[in-house]
Amino acid sequence: MNRLVMNVAATLLALGQVVPLARAADESSPAGSNVPGAQFPRIHPDLSITFTLHAANASSIQVAGGDGLGNGPFVMKKDANDVWTVTTAPAVPGFHYYWFVLDGVPVNDPASETYFGYGKETSGIEVPEAGADFYAIRNVPHGEVREKTYSSKTTGAWRRALVYTPAGYDQHPNRRYPVLILQHGSGENETGWTRQGKAQFILDNLIAAGKARPMIVVMERGYAVRAPGQLKPDTLVRDLEETYGAFEDVVIHDLIPAIDESYRTIPDREHRAMAGLSMGGMQTLFVTLRHLDMFAYIGSFSGPILRPGNSDSPVATAMQGSFDTRTAFAGVFADPAAFNNRVKLLWLGVGSAEPEQFHTSIRGAVAALQTAGVRLTYFESSGTAHEWQTWRRDLNDFAPRLFR
């Protein structure tokens, strides 16, 4: 190794981006979510992951993160060069948040991109799934992700939505498009579906293959409180009705009019859908089932199905009792024939490896609805938990069913 290469390696090592070059000489490869030039984290053929961090003065470091990384946290060991290293067990394919715990303090990995999750910018790693290219960047026509800033009368503040416009949107100024409002989960924001979920590439690929109709996709921040109050950290659990009610007003009275005014939409219920993951799935059911005059397509991805009459604790509510189709959601399912006549698609999904409360809630509601005669589509993502690989698969199944 010549002196120039050694100097470059030493500089990058000091920045926490790589470990000595000799350690990278195996069949592993840098994660696609690494910052440019970073050689670690590295993913091995069996999907185990090696993490490193240069920290001369630390006394202990661990790697912690989502369930997809395995049974963490993982204790790192320091070598003679003050580089801390650990190799995990094989990870579940897909996207996973993670962070270091350095002497008890959570810190991000300077070698990885960060993503908004857990209510803050958090390191993330993309673990490839063999044969799964439906969210890859392919040589097909690509749409664009734009920003729409608009004023909300509900919150008394400016809000931002990200808007996917399909390939050819600018080239065909007389064409109008249906709209999907697509919501993130708790602790995430409007960037989640494009950064973690790769929704734009899923739609590009489906549309290019003729499997999905070209559509506009709107992604908003799923938190709102009516002016002049401020959202408190515990509001989502303590006051579900008020929190979702404020967001409902944002969607109905602020967001939809702003999008219809600024983009070439087809502004009617037959060409409007809403879907979301986890919290976003709960919000979708809360909003759409109260406004069937505005939505004909509904999708809940891993969204716990709440029983009526209790809005204090969404998790506890989802885990208790059975789903009563006569009273749930203010009786919207009480007349299955009428519901089927109005709603073109009700889509419910869950990952097979998700926690039991999700299965109990979602599968129980599906069984009750089907028994009552409500028409719906149920999808189960095999082998995935409450994570982005589940929701990528959900969108890939859901989008082709829209606006047909």
C-alpha positions as CSV (number, residue, x, y, z in Angstrom):
1,M,0.0,0.0,0.0
2,N,1.6,3.3,-1.1
3,R,1.9,6.3,1.2
4,L,-0.9,8.3,-0.6
5,V,-3.4,5.4,-0.1
6,M,-2.4,5.0,3.5
7,N,-2.9,8.8,4.2
8,V,-6.3,8.7,2.5
9,A,-7.3,5.6,4.5
10,A,-6.1,7.3,7.8
11,T,-8.1,10.4,7.0
12,L,-11.3,8.5,6.4
13,L,-10.7,6.4,9.4
14,A,-10.5,9.5,11.6
15,L,-13.9,10.6,10.2
16,G,-15.5,7.3,11.2
17,Q,-16.2,6.3,7.6
18,V,-14.0,3.3,7.0
19,V,-11.8,0.8,8.8
20,P,-8.3,-0.2,7.6
21,L,-8.5,-1.4,4.0
22,A,-7.2,-4.9,4.7
23,R,-10.4,-5.6,6.8
24,A,-12.7,-5.1,3.7
25,A,-11.1,-7.8,1.6
26,D,-13.9,-10.4,1.8
27,E,-17.1,-11.1,0.0
28,S,-19.0,-8.4,1.9
29,S,-20.0,-5.1,0.3
30,P,-20.8,-1.6,1.5
31,A,-24.5,-1.0,2.2
32,G,-26.2,1.0,-0.4
33,S,-27.4,3.4,2.3
34,N,-23.8,4.4,3.2
35,V,-22.6,8.0,2.6
36,P,-20.4,8.3,-0.5
37,G,-17.0,6.6,0.0
38,A,-17.9,4.8,3.3
39,Q,-16.8,1.2,3.3
40,F,-18.8,0.3,6.5
41,P,-21.4,-0.9,7.4
42,R,-20.7,-3.9,5.2
43,I,-23.3,-6.5,4.3
44,H,-22.1,-10.2,4.0
45,P,-23.6,-12.8,1.7
46,D,-25.6,-14.3,4.5
47,L,-27.0,-10.8,5.3
48,S,-25.0,-10.4,8.5
49,I,-23.7,-6.9,8.9
50,T,-20.4,-5.5,10.2
51,F,-20.6,-2.1,11.8
52,T,-17.5,-0.1,12.8
53,L,-16.9,3.2,14.5
54,H,-13.6,5.0,15.3
55,A,-13.9,6.3,18.9
56,A,-10.6,6.5,20.8
57,N,-12.0,7.7,24.1
58,A,-15.2,5.6,24.3
59,S,-15.5,3.0,27.1
60,S,-18.4,1.1,25.6
61,I,-20.4,1.1,22.3
62,Q,-23.4,-0.9,21.1
63,V,-25.4,-1.1,18.0
64,A,-29.1,-0.8,18.6
65,G,-32.1,-0.6,16.2
66,G,-35.2,-2.2,14.7
67,D,-36.2,-5.8,15.1
68,G,-35.1,-6.6,11.6
69,L,-31.5,-6.4,12.7
70,G,-31.9,-9.3,15.1
71,N,-31.8,-9.6,18.9
72,G,-29.8,-6.5,19.7
73,P,-28.3,-4.4,21.0
74,F,-24.9,-5.7,19.8
75,V,-21.8,-5.1,21.9
76,M,-18.9,-3.7,19.9
77,K,-15.2,-4.5,20.6
78,K,-12.3,-2.1,20.2
79,D,-9.1,-3.0,18.4
80,A,-5.6,-1.6,18.7
81,N,-6.5,1.2,16.2
82,D,-9.4,2.4,18.4
83,V,-11.9,1.0,15.9
84,W,-14.9,-0.6,17.5
85,T,-16.5,-3.5,15.5
86,V,-19.3,-5.9,15.7
87,T,-20.9,-8.3,13.2
88,T,-24.6,-9.1,13.7
89,A,-26.5,-12.2,12.9
90,P,-28.2,-12.3,9.5
91,A,-30.7,-9.5,9.1
92,V,-34.1,-9.5,7.6
93,P,-34.0,-8.0,4.1
94,G,-35.3,-4.4,3.7
95,F,-34.7,-1.1,5.4
96,H,-33.8,-0.8,9.1
97,Y,-33.2,2.1,11.4
98,Y,-30.2,1.8,13.7
99,W,-27.9,3.9,15.9
100,F,-24.9,3.6,18.2
101,V,-25.1,3.8,22.0
102,L,-21.8,5.4,22.9
103,D,-21.2,5.4,26.7
104,G,-25.0,5.3,27.1
105,V,-25.7,8.1,24.6
106,P,-27.6,7.3,21.4
107,V,-25.7,8.7,18.4
108,N,-26.0,8.4,14.6
109,D,-23.4,6.6,12.4
110,P,-21.4,9.2,10.5
111,A,-20.9,6.6,7.7
112,S,-24.6,6.1,7.0
113,E,-27.4,8.3,5.6
114,T,-30.0,9.4,8.1
115,Y,-33.8,9.1,7.8
116,F,-36.6,10.7,9.8
117,G,-37.7,7.9,12.1
118,Y,-38.3,7.6,15.9
119,G,-39.2,11.3,15.8
120,K,-35.7,12.4,14.7
121,E,-33.0,11.9,12.1
122,T,-31.8,8.3,12.5
123,S,-29.2,6.2,10.8
124,G,-30.6,3.6,8.4
125,I,-29.3,0.6,6.5
126,E,-30.7,-1.0,3.3
127,V,-30.3,-4.8,3.3
128,P,-30.9,-6.2,-0.2
129,E,-33.5,-8.9,-0.8
130,A,-32.5,-11.3,-3.6
131,G,-34.8,-11.1,-6.6
132,A,-36.8,-8.1,-5.2
133,D,-36.3,-5.4,-7.7
134,F,-39.8,-3.9,-7.7
135,Y,-38.5,-0.9,-5.8
136,A,-35.2,-0.6,-7.7
137,I,-34.3,2.3,-10.0
138,R,-34.8,0.8,-13.4
139,N,-34.3,2.1,-16.9
140,V,-37.9,3.2,-17.3
141,P,-39.5,6.7,-17.5
142,H,-39.3,8.3,-14.1
143,G,-41.7,10.7,-12.4
144,E,-40.7,13.5,-10.1
145,V,-41.1,14.2,-6.4
146,R,-42.0,17.8,-5.8
147,E,-42.7,20.0,-2.7
148,K,-46.0,21.7,-2.2
149,T,-46.1,24.4,0.6
150,Y,-49.6,25.5,1.5
151,S,-51.4,27.4,4.2
152,S,-53.6,25.4,6.5
153,K,-56.6,27.2,8.0
154,T,-57.0,24.2,10.4
155,T,-53.6,24.6,12.1
156,G,-53.0,28.3,11.3
157,A,-49.5,27.4,9.9
158,W,-47.7,26.6,6.7
159,R,-47.5,22.9,5.8
160,R,-45.5,20.9,3.3
161,A,-46.5,17.9,1.3
162,L,-44.4,15.9,-1.1
163,V,-46.1,15.2,-4.4
164,Y,-45.1,12.5,-6.9
165,T,-46.1,13.3,-10.5
166,P,-45.8,10.4,-13.0
167,A,-43.5,10.4,-16.0
168,G,-44.9,12.6,-18.8
169,Y,-46.8,14.9,-16.4
170,D,-45.2,18.0,-17.8
171,Q,-45.2,16.8,-21.4
172,H,-49.0,16.3,-21.5
173,P,-50.5,19.5,-20.1
174,N,-54.1,18.6,-21.0
175,R,-54.0,15.2,-19.2
176,R,-55.6,14.9,-15.7
177,Y,-54.7,12.3,-13.1
178,P,-56.3,10.4,-10.1
179,V,-54.8,11.1,-6.7
180,L,-53.5,8.8,-3.9
181,I,-52.9,10.3,-0.5
182,L,-50.2,8.1,1.1
183,Q,-49.4,8.5,4.8
184,H,-46.4,7.5,6.9
185,G,-46.2,5.9,10.4
186,S,-45.7,7.2,13.9
187,G,-42.3,8.9,14.4
188,E,-41.8,9.5,10.7
189,N,-42.8,12.3,8.4
190,E,-43.7,13.2,4.8
191,T,-40.3,12.1,3.6
192,G,-40.7,8.5,4.7
193,W,-42.5,7.1,1.7
194,T,-39.9,8.4,-0.8
195,R,-36.7,7.9,1.3
196,Q,-37.4,4.7,3.2
197,G,-40.3,3.4,1.2
198,K,-39.0,4.2,-2.3
199,A,-42.6,4.8,-3.4
200,Q,-41.6,6.8,-6.4
201,F,-39.7,3.9,-7.9
202,I,-42.4,1.4,-7.1
203,L,-44.9,3.6,-9.0
204,D,-42.4,4.2,-11.8
205,N,-41.9,0.5,-12.3
206,L,-45.6,-0.4,-12.1
207,I,-46.7,2.4,-14.4
208,A,-44.0,1.6,-17.0
209,A,-45.1,-2.1,-17.0
210,G,-48.7,-1.1,-17.5
211,K,-49.7,-2.6,-14.1
212,A,-50.8,0.7,-12.5
213,R,-52.6,3.7,-13.9
214,P,-50.5,6.9,-13.9
215,M,-51.4,8.8,-10.7
216,I,-50.4,11.7,-8.5
217,V,-49.3,10.6,-5.0
218,V,-49.5,13.1,-2.2
219,M,-47.5,12.5,1.0
220,E,-48.3,14.8,4.0
221,R,-47.0,15.1,7.6
222,G,-49.4,13.1,9.6
223,Y,-49.5,15.4,12.7
224,A,-51.8,18.3,13.2
225,V,-53.4,20.3,16.0
226,R,-55.9,23.0,15.5
227,A,-54.7,26.6,15.9
228,P,-53.5,28.1,18.2
229,G,-52.5,25.0,20.3
230,Q,-49.3,23.0,20.0
231,L,-49.0,19.2,19.6
232,K,-47.7,17.6,22.9
233,P,-45.5,14.5,22.8
234,D,-48.2,12.3,24.4
235,T,-51.1,13.5,22.4
236,L,-51.2,10.6,20.0
237,V,-51.9,8.2,22.9
238,R,-53.8,10.4,25.2
239,D,-56.2,12.1,22.8
240,L,-56.5,10.0,19.6
241,E,-59.8,11.5,18.6
242,E,-58.6,15.1,18.8
243,T,-55.3,14.4,17.1
244,Y,-56.8,12.5,14.2
245,G,-59.7,14.9,14.0
246,A,-57.3,17.8,13.4
247,F,-55.5,15.9,10.7
248,E,-58.8,14.9,9.2
249,D,-59.7,18.6,8.9
250,V,-56.2,19.2,7.3
251,V,-56.8,16.5,4.7
252,I,-60.4,17.4,3.9
253,H,-60.4,21.2,4.1
254,D,-56.8,22.2,3.4
255,L,-54.7,19.5,1.6
256,I,-57.2,18.3,-1.0
257,P,-58.2,21.8,-2.1
258,A,-54.5,22.8,-2.3
259,I,-53.6,19.8,-4.4
260,D,-56.6,20.1,-6.7
261,E,-55.8,23.8,-7.2
262,S,-52.1,23.3,-8.0
263,Y,-52.1,20.0,-9.9
264,R,-54.1,18.5,-12.8
265,T,-56.2,16.2,-10.7
266,I,-59.5,14.5,-11.4
267,P,-61.2,16.1,-8.4
268,D,-63.9,13.5,-7.5
269,R,-64.3,10.6,-5.2
270,E,-64.0,8.0,-8.0
271,H,-60.5,9.2,-8.7
272,R,-59.3,9.8,-5.1
273,A,-57.7,7.2,-2.8
274,M,-56.0,7.2,0.6
275,A,-53.7,4.7,2.2
276,G,-51.2,4.7,5.0
277,L,-48.9,2.5,7.1
278,S,-49.4,1.8,10.9
279,M,-50.5,5.1,12.3
280,G,-51.1,6.3,8.8
281,G,-53.4,3.3,8.2
282,M,-55.4,4.1,11.3
283,Q,-55.6,7.7,10.1
284,T,-56.7,6.5,6.7
285,L,-59.6,4.5,8.1
286,F,-60.5,7.4,10.5
287,V,-60.7,9.9,7.6
288,T,-62.0,8.0,4.7
289,L,-64.8,6.0,6.4
290,R,-66.2,9.4,7.7
291,H,-66.0,10.9,4.2
292,L,-67.1,8.3,1.7
293,D,-68.4,11.1,-0.4
294,M,-64.7,12.0,-1.1
295,F,-62.9,8.6,-1.3
296,A,-63.7,5.4,-3.2
297,Y,-60.4,3.6,-2.6
298,I,-59.1,2.8,0.9
299,G,-55.9,1.1,2.1
300,S,-54.6,0.3,5.6
301,F,-51.0,-1.2,5.7
302,S,-50.5,-2.7,9.2
303,G,-52.9,-0.2,10.7
304,P,-54.5,-1.6,13.9
305,I,-58.3,-1.7,13.6
306,L,-59.8,0.2,16.5
307,R,-63.1,-0.8,18.3
308,P,-65.5,2.1,18.7
309,G,-66.1,3.8,22.0
310,N,-62.5,4.1,23.3
311,S,-60.0,6.6,21.9
312,D,-57.6,6.8,24.9
313,S,-55.1,4.1,24.0
314,P,-54.8,3.0,20.4
315,V,-52.7,-0.1,21.2
316,A,-54.9,-1.3,24.1
317,T,-58.0,-0.7,22.1
318,A,-56.7,-2.6,19.2
319,M,-55.9,-5.6,21.3
320,Q,-59.2,-5.9,23.1
321,G,-62.4,-7.6,22.1
322,S,-63.8,-8.4,18.7
323,F,-64.7,-6.3,15.7
324,D,-68.4,-5.5,15.5
325,T,-69.3,-4.7,11.9
326,R,-72.6,-3.2,13.0
327,T,-71.1,-0.5,15.2
328,A,-67.5,-0.1,14.1
329,F,-66.6,3.3,12.6
330,A,-70.0,4.8,13.4
331,G,-71.8,1.9,11.6
332,V,-70.3,2.4,8.1
333,F,-70.3,-1.4,7.6
334,A,-73.8,-2.0,9.0
335,D,-75.2,-2.2,5.5
336,P,-72.6,-4.3,3.6
337,A,-74.4,-4.0,0.2
338,A,-74.5,-0.2,0.5
339,F,-70.9,-0.1,1.5
340,N,-69.8,-2.4,-1.4
341,N,-71.8,-0.2,-3.8
342,R,-69.9,2.9,-2.7
343,V,-66.4,1.7,-2.0
344,K,-64.5,0.3,-5.0
345,L,-61.6,-1.0,-2.9
346,L,-61.1,-1.7,0.8
347,W,-57.5,-3.1,1.2
348,L,-56.1,-4.4,4.5
349,G,-52.7,-5.9,5.0
350,V,-50.2,-7.1,7.7
351,G,-46.8,-8.7,7.8
352,S,-46.8,-12.4,8.8
353,A,-44.0,-11.6,11.4
354,E,-45.7,-8.6,13.0
355,P,-46.5,-8.6,16.7
356,E,-49.6,-10.5,17.7
357,Q,-51.7,-7.5,18.5
358,F,-51.5,-6.5,14.8
359,H,-52.6,-9.9,13.7
360,T,-55.4,-10.1,16.3
361,S,-56.7,-6.6,15.3
362,I,-56.4,-6.8,11.5
363,R,-57.1,-10.5,10.9
364,G,-60.1,-10.3,13.3
365,A,-61.5,-7.3,11.5
366,V,-61.0,-9.0,8.1
367,A,-62.8,-12.2,9.2
368,A,-65.7,-10.2,10.7
369,L,-66.1,-8.0,7.6
370,Q,-65.9,-10.9,5.2
371,T,-68.5,-12.9,7.2
372,A,-70.8,-9.9,7.1
373,G,-70.5,-9.6,3.4
374,V,-68.2,-6.6,3.1
375,R,-66.0,-6.8,0.0
376,L,-62.3,-6.3,0.7
377,T,-58.8,-7.4,-0.3
378,Y,-56.5,-8.9,2.3
379,F,-52.8,-9.1,1.8
380,E,-50.1,-10.7,4.0
381,S,-46.4,-10.0,3.5
382,S,-44.6,-13.2,4.1
383,G,-41.7,-13.2,6.7
384,T,-41.7,-9.5,7.3
385,A,-42.6,-7.6,10.5
386,H,-43.7,-4.0,11.3
387,E,-41.1,-2.6,8.9
388,W,-40.7,-0.9,5.5
389,Q,-40.3,-4.1,3.5
390,T,-43.8,-5.0,4.5
391,W,-45.1,-1.6,3.4
392,R,-43.2,-1.6,0.1
393,R,-44.8,-4.9,-0.7
394,D,-48.2,-3.5,0.4
395,L,-47.9,-0.5,-2.0
396,N,-46.8,-2.8,-4.8
397,D,-50.0,-4.8,-4.4
398,F,-52.3,-1.9,-3.6
399,A,-51.4,0.6,-6.4
400,P,-52.3,-1.7,-9.3
401,R,-55.8,-2.0,-7.9
402,L,-56.5,1.7,-8.0
403,F,-58.7,3.6,-10.4
404,R,-59.6,0.6,-12.6
